[in-house]
Amino acid sequence: MQRLILSELEESGSETASRLAKVQRAVQASQRCLVITGAGISVSSGIPDFRSPDGLFQQLKQKYPSSVTNGRDLFDATLFHDASMVNVFYSFMGELRTLIDQATCTPTHAFIKQLDEHGKLLRCYTQNIDSLEKRVGLETAFVQCEDTGDKTDSTDSVSKRRKQAMDKKFTRAVQLHGDLDTLICTICHTRCPFSHKLAQEFREGTPPPCPRCKEVEEIRGIVGKRSQTTGVLRPDIVLYNEMHPQGELIGSLNEYDLKRRPDLLIVIGTSLKIPGIKRMIREMSRCVHDSAQRTQRAGAGKVIFINRDEPPRGWNDVFDYFIEGDADQAVSLLPIHGDKLALHDESSSSSAESTQDAMSIPRICNPAMSIDRICNPPVDRVLEAKATAKRPSKPLSSILPPARVSGLRKRGSGKTPSRKITSMMKVVKSTTVAKPKLPDALRRSQRTRQRASNISPLVPS
């Protein structure tokens, strides 16, 4: 992992500038980017993060010293068993909702939106509950509902139509921990908007009752039925030791994104403390590094971590670059589209080097059997082949001596030639020479000559 400190960019001759150029090249060359964000990207909008020295956890300990010993306890699902913790939780959520209403989108949110507009963003996974990704224009809904114009559909038909209309590319930003835009009932799970009036009730520390449960209770009282438990509204967020209601759908989206072979992963503003986020980042980084072996784009296949604090131990083999500093300042130095000609020159030079390396490998094949020689043979060979094809076939007696011909006939059992003779005859046959048929008179004369040649001449004593 190479480290880049933004405060050292102004120094001349620093290695940070050269490393920043490589990071810029990776962003420019990317075509399928994944982004994971934490609370650090919303600090400049007025929303504090959680674990910094001046974050939310420390503020809660200072504000409620008798009730809160650890800031994380206020975001644990077990807090609903303690009445004092419930009052602190609702009061804090009301104040946080007011901060979110006053917040504005940061340059980091705009950078992610630009990645989406240029067709480079596969998806953004955020741990934040402020919904600033939705405010900047990224779709956070899981289901794209199609309006068929029929208002008399039953609940089953509507849910079926929603499942059919779901598009895995529709969701541009996945809110891993929910959001503070809506509230949910603890009994009937009815959702309603988190309005300013409800935010005022939250700041008082009193859980507001569910309006639907209250209405049902009034109807039951009118008809004379016994009363039931009335639910209260709580923020539609995921706390510690709590399962995400859309966890299965988020897992399918994550698996789908990994199959799309991302070539860049940018992690911004997170402390890397939550186990689920750590596991997700490691899986995505392995997929990105595997894509670097398949792609030929210059600088692709990198994992970039942007944060004020350095990552914990064990992340050196996960991140390629660590940019230490403010997230807004870091993304301002990462142009999405640079000089395309420069990128083309680098890719062409890299391809030329790979071609030169391939040409430097010694040839092990016969140069006479190259494709150029097979497809375009020399003219003299073509003429020679044509002349050979026009030659009349010759008998075997004109090619081989008589002794050789008689020897060929004597080998083997009976009239069946041996294997060696058969292969020779195939070669002769392939040269367009017809198989000769010797007449009986010629064979008898040859036998006579052979017997005469075997008789030794008389030598005078």
BELKAPE-V452087 format. One record per backbone hydrogen bond with DSSP energy under -0.5 kcal/mol. NH is the residue of the N-H (numbers start at 1). CO is the residue of the C=O. Records with the same first field share a line. If there is no record, write none. Layout:
NH=CO / CO
This chain:
2=320
4=322
6=4 / 324
8=5
9=6
11=8
14=11
17=14
18=14
19=15
20=16
21=17
22=18
23=19
24=20
25=21
26=22
27=23
28=24
29=25
30=26
33=120
34=264
35=123
36=266
37=125
38=268
40=269
41=38
42=39
43=40
45=42
46=43
47=42
48=46
55=52
56=49
57=50
59=55
60=56
61=57
62=58
63=59
64=60
68=64
69=67
73=70
74=71
75=72
76=73
77=240
79=76
80=77
81=78
82=79
83=81
86=82
87=83
88=84
89=85
90=86
91=87
92=88
93=89
94=90
95=91
96=92
97=93
98=94
99=95
100=96
101=97
102=98
103=99 / 100
110=106
111=107
112=108
113=109
114=110
115=111
116=112
117=113
118=114
119=116
120=115
121=115
122=33 / 120
123=33
124=172
125=35
126=124 / 174
127=37
135=131
136=132
137=133 / 134
138=133
145=143
147=145
148=146
151=149
153=150
158=154
159=155
160=156
161=157
162=158
163=159
164=160
165=161
166=162 / 163
170=167
171=167
172=139 / 170
173=139
174=124
175=173
176=126 / 174
178=175
179=236
180=129
183=192
184=234
185=190
186=232
189=185
192=183
194=181
195=193
199=195
200=196
201=197
202=198
203=199
204=200
205=202
206=201
207=205
210=231
214=210
215=211
216=212
217=213
218=214
219=215
220=216
221=217
222=218
223=219
225=220
233=208
234=184
236=182
237=235
238=177
239=237
240=75
242=239
247=244
250=246
251=247
252=248
253=249
254=250
255=251
256=252
257=253
258=254
259=255
260=256 / 257
261=258
263=32
264=32
265=302
266=34
267=304
268=36 / 266
269=306
278=274
279=275
280=276
281=277
282=278
283=279
284=280
285=281
286=282
287=283
288=284
289=285
290=286
291=287
292=288
293=289 / 290
294=290 / 291
295=291
300=297
301=263
302=263
304=265
305=321
306=267
307=323
315=312
318=315
319=315
320=303
321=303
322=2
323=305 / 321
324=4 / 322
325=307 / 323
330=326
331=327
332=328
333=329 / 330
334=331
335=333
338=336
340=338
343=339
344=340
345=341
346=342
347=343
348=344
349=345
350=346
351=347
352=348
353=349
354=350
355=351
356=352
357=353
358=354
359=355
360=356
361=358
369=366
370=367
374=370
375=371
376=372
382=378
383=379
384=380
385=381
386=382
387=383
388=384
389=385
390=386
391=387 / 388
398=395
399=395 / 396
400=396
405=401
406=402
407=403
408=404
409=405
410=406
411=407
414=412
416=413
417=415
422=418
423=419
424=420
425=421
426=422
427=423
428=424
429=425
430=426
431=427
432=429
433=428
434=432
443=439
444=440
445=441
446=442
447=443
448=444
449=445
450=446
451=447
452=448
453=449
454=450
455=451 / 452
